[in-house]
Amino acid sequence: SFGDRAGRLWLAYGFTELQSQGDAAYDAAEIRESFGAGARVGPRYFSTGELMDGERIYYGMAHSLPNSKALQMELARAQALDYDNVKTYVRLPHELQYEAMKFAHDKLGVWAASHYGLPGTLYGMDGMTHVSATSRWGYSYTRSLGNVTYDDIRRLFVAGNEFIISTPFAAAALYAEDPAILDDSRIATLNTPWQQHVMIAARDQAIHAGVAATGVGPTGGGVVGLQREEETLLAILHAGGTVVLGTDSPLPGLAIVNHLGLRAEVKYGFQPWEALQTATILAAKAFGYDKDLGSVEPGKLADLVFVAGQPLKDIKDVAKVQRLMVDGRVYTIPELIAPFAGK
């Protein structure tokens, strides 16, 4: 639905690489190839295909794989389309999740992530998306009804060497601390009208809730849950685990929600440099791209972001993108938004 807007929007907010966790396989291949060839403007793009699920599915970008034969057909397509990773979803039986992981490692040479922690953490899955989200295996849920992830679960991610992708749904509460973020010409021009409408409604709701600088407002739960989630992520990081910044991008908020996620990390305990690493070198290492990406070093690919201000002192400054470079090609903000200005 975004057409040529989405790639430009990600770039305008400083994201030079994206890693998809689930999409229609042929759409994902088209995005990756068109961005890579320069036929469309967008970041360096790594992709998988449909979510690999069990007997029933919820999202259209998932495939029902009730047995090993069906899974092997899906994995053969993953090999043919050169997936960059494999993603298993919430109903895939555990023995099939293990089979998918082994294929990803041994045949594709890529990493595999799941939507829930156990038992994948114990038998070698590389990562998990969300601190906790939709799950169909009750014991695999990683936090309590009070949004608390207890220490025994936190330690599993470190012991199992499994990275966790943070998708802070409640970070929209931080719109209240910077309402003008949605008035910026980048989002106002490149966002679709319907997404902008939904995001403004979320901003207005956050302002109405009266979220104070302490992070506790009259509605309580969402912001308290955000704080507890960030505390979990920080505990995993400081115990030697790996935390990667992400987003559930079918939800409104491309790029903006990621910046709110960085702000949430710092608000609830991360140092600015630690937060920035969740979107740079930690992600590159987790996904196996750190030989070429994730830091500024001789011999690495020229993907750079130039911002105004000092993000190491004020994390909000990382959103003040002036220009950026992808594989040595420089983009300016006026250049990115020009095709949609006035529309």
N, C-alpha and C positions, 0 to 999 in steps of 0.2 A: 504493500500500500504506500510505501515511502518513495518508490521509484528511485530517482537519482539523489534524493535528499539525504538518505540515511548515511551513506559513506561520507558525504560532505559534512554532515552534522558531527559525526564521530571525530573527523579530522579537526574541525573548528574548535573542538574542546580538548584537543591534544592527544587523542588516542591514535597511535601509529600502527598498532597491531590489535586484532580481535581474534578471539578463539571461541568458536561456536560450540555449544553443548547440545545441540539438537535442532534439526531443521529438515525440511523436505530435501532429500538427498540431491536431486537434480537442480533444485534451486540453489542449494549451497554450493554445488560445483560451478554453477554459472556465476555466482557472486565471486567466488575465489578466482576463477579464471578471468573474469572481466576486470576486477580490481588489479590482478596481477599483470594483465596485459595493457592496462591503462585505457581500456575502452570505456571504463567508468571511473569516476573519482572516488577513492576510498582507501582505507588502511590496508596494510598487509593482512591477509585473511586466512585463518586456519579453520578447517571445518570438519564436521562429522556429518552423518545423515540422520535418519529418523531415530528416535529413542527406541531402544530394544526392550520391549515389554512382554508380559505374559499373555494369558488367555484373553484378557480384555484390555482395551486402551481407553484413555480419557481424552488425550490431545490428538489432533489430526496428524501431528508430526511424530507419531509413534507407530510402530508396527507390532502386531500381535504375533508372538513367537511361542506357541504352546509346547513345542518339543524340539529335540536336538536337530532333526532334519530341517525344520523351518529356520532354526537359528543358523545352521550351516549355509543355507541358501542366502540368508541375509549377510553373513560374514563374507561370503564369496563376492557379493556385490560391493561390500565395503572395500575389499581388496581391489576390485576392478576400478572403483572410483577413487582409490588412493586416499582413503580417509586419513585425517591427521590424528584422530582419536576415536575411541568407542565409548558410547554412553549407554548404560543399562538403567532401566527405570523401575517402577515400584512394584510390579507384579511378576517380574521374571523370576522363576524358581532359582534357588541358590545354586543348584548344580549347573544350570545354564549360564548363570552369571559367571561362574568359575570358567566354564567352557569359552565364553566370550572373552574373558580376560586373558586366558592362555593363547587364544588365537591372536588377540591384539599384540601381545608380547612376542610370540614366537613366529607368527606369519607376517604381521603387518609392521612390527617393530615400532609400535606406538603405545601410548598409555591408555588406560581404561579408568573411567570414573563411574560412580553409581549415585543414586539419589538417596541412599540410606547407608548408615554406618556398618552395622553388623549384618552378615558375617564377613563382608568384604574386607574390612580392616584386618581381619585375622588371617586371611589367606592370600593377600597380596594385591588387592586393588590399589591403584595409584592415588585415587582421590575421591572426594565426595563433594557434591554441590549442595550448598545451603548448610548452615549450622543445623537446621532441621526444617523439613518441609513435608510434602505429601509422602506418606508411607503406608504400605499395606501389611507390614510385618511389625506387630506391636512392639516387640522387644528391641527393634532396631531404632526406635525413635530416640533422638539424642538429647532431648531436654524435657523437663517436667511441664505440667500444665501451668506452672508459675514462671515458665520461660527460663528455668535454671538448668544449666548443663553441669552436672556434678563432676567432681574431680576424677572419678574412675573413668568416665567417658572421655574427658579431656586427655587423660594419659594414654588412652588407646590410640589416638591419632599420632601421638609422638612415637609410641612403641611400635606401631604398625607402619611407620614411615609413610603415612597417608596424608597428602595435603588436603586442605579444606578450602573451598571457594566460598567466600563471604558474599551473600546477597541480602544486604540489610533492608528488608522491606519497609521497616518502620522509619528509615532515614528521612522519609518525606516530612516527618515532623520538624526537621531542621529548616524547611522552607520559612518557618516563622522567624528564624534568625537572619535571613537574607531574602526577603520577599522580592527584591529587585532582580534576583537571578533569572527570573523568567521574562524580564523586560529587555534583556540583552538582545541586540540585533541578530546575533547568531541563532539563538533558539527561536526568536520571534519570526525570523525569515525562513529558516530551514525546517522547522517542525511542521508537521501536517496540522491543519486547523483543528481537527478532531482531537489529536493528541495534545495540542496546546490547551484546548478547552479542558480536558481532563486534568492536566497538570496544574492549571490555574485553580481549578476547583480544589485540588489537593492542597495547594498553597493556602487558599482562603480558609480551608478547614483547619489547617495547622495554626494559622493566625487566630482564628476564632477560639481554638482550644486554649490559647494563652500559654504556650510552652515558654517557660521562663529560661533564663540562662543556666539555671541549675539542671534543666532537662526534665523537670517534673511539672506537669500541668494538671488541670482539673480532671482530664480524662485518664491520666495516669498510665494505664497498661502499655500502650504502644511505645512510649518513650522509655518506660522502665524496662520493657522487653528489649529495646534497642541497646540500652546500657548493659544489660546482662549478657546480650549476645557479644558485644564488643569486649566485655571483660573475659568471656570465654575465649575469644580469638586471641586476645593478648596473652592469656595464660598459656595457650597452646604454643604461641610464638616464643615466649620467654622460656618455655620448657624444651625448646629445640625443635618444635614442629614447624610446619610451613603453612602460611596463610596467604591466600591469593584474593585480590579484590575482584568481584564480579557483579553481575546484575541479572535479573530475570527479565530479559529485554522484551518478551512479548507484552510486559506491563509498560504503561506509559512512563517515559522518562529517559529516553536514550541519552547517554553521556551525562546529563544533569544528575541523575540518580547516583552515578558513579562518583561524581564530585561530592555529593552529599555523603556518600559512603566514606570517602577519605576524611571528610570533616567529622563524621561520627567516630571514626577510629581515634582521631586526635582528641576529640572532646572527652572520650572515655578512656584515655590512658596511653595511647600510642604516642611516641615522639613523632614529629613530622617526618623525619627521615625513615622511620619504620613504616609509617603509612605509605609513603611514596614507594618503598620497596615492595609492598604488596601488589602494586600495579606495574612494577618494572622487573627487577632482577629476580625476585622470588617467583614470580609467574614464569619467567623465562626458564629458570632452573627446574621448576615443577613440571613444565611441559616439554623439557628437553631441547629448548631453543637457545640456551645461554651461550653456546659457542659463537652465535652470530648476533644475538639480541639481548636486551635487558640492562645494558650498562654502556657507558661511553668509554671505549677502549680502542687502541689501535687494532686494525684488522676486522673489527665488527662492522656490520651493515650500518649505513648512515641514516638511522631513524632518530630524529632529534626534535625536541619541542623547545621553543623560545618563548618565555613568559616574562611579564613585567612583575616586579616585586621580588620577594624572598620567600619561596615556598618552604624553605627549611626553618623559617621563623613563623610564617603565617600560612597554614595549609590552604587557605582560600585563594592565595595568589597563584596556585597552580592552574586555576581556571582562567587566569588572565593571559590567554594565549595570544601572542602577537603574530607568529608564523611558525611553521613546522616543516620538517623535511622527512620524506619517506623514500628510502633507497637513493638518497642524494637529490631528489626532486623537491624543490622548495614550493610551498603553498602559502599564500597570504590569506588573511581572513576576507578582505574584499573580493579576492578571486573566488573563494569558495562559495560565498553567498550571492555573488552577482547574478547568476542565472535565475534566481528566484526572488530577487529584490523587486518589490512592487506588486507581487502576485498574491 
